[in-house]
Amino acid sequence: MKILILLFGLTAALGTAGKKTASDVKEIKHRQEMRELERYPNLLPEVVITISRDSLMK
């Protein structure tokens, strides 16, 4: 019985460690991506919408 409890505890500890490692890897990846994007200027196109006053009067 003690062995089963020990195995369950070991499995739970390994699962928790794996989950923490996965979240850390995601956070590090996000930080690296943000650092890379800071080097580039804003690459989004600028959209200017114009409308004539004549079309508003209709």
C-alpha positions in Angstrom: 0.0 0.0 0.0 2.9 2.4 0.8 4.4 1.7 -2.5 1.2 2.7 -4.3 1.0 5.9 -2.4 4.7 6.6 -3.1 4.2 5.9 -6.9 1.1 8.1 -6.9 3.0 10.9 -5.2 5.9 10.5 -7.6 3.6 10.6 -10.6 1.8 13.7 -9.4 5.2 15.5 -8.7 6.4 14.7 -12.2 3.2 15.8 -13.8 3.3 19.1 -11.9 7.0 19.7 -12.8 6.2 19.0 -16.5 3.2 21.4 -16.4 5.4 24.1 -14.8 8.1 23.6 -17.4 5.7 23.8 -20.3 4.3 27.1 -19.0 7.8 28.5 -18.5 8.8 27.5 -22.1 5.7 29.3 -23.4 6.5 32.5 -21.4 10.1 32.5 -22.6 9.0 32.0 -26.2 6.6 34.9 -25.9 9.3 37.2 -24.4 11.7 36.3 -27.2 9.0 37.0 -29.9 8.3 40.4 -28.3 12.0 41.3 -28.3 12.3 40.4 -32.0 9.3 42.5 -32.9 10.6 45.5 -31.0 13.5 45.7 -33.6 11.1 46.3 -36.5 9.1 49.4 -37.3 5.4 49.3 -37.5 4.8 47.2 -40.6 1.1 47.6 -40.8 -0.2 49.6 -43.7 -1.8 53.0 -43.0 -5.3 53.2 -44.3 -6.8 56.6 -45.0 -10.5 56.7 -45.7 -11.7 59.8 -47.6 -15.2 60.7 -48.6 -16.4 63.7 -50.5 -19.0 66.0 -49.0 -21.3 65.5 -52.0 -21.8 61.9 -51.2 -22.8 62.8 -47.7 -25.5 65.1 -48.9 -27.3 62.4 -50.8 
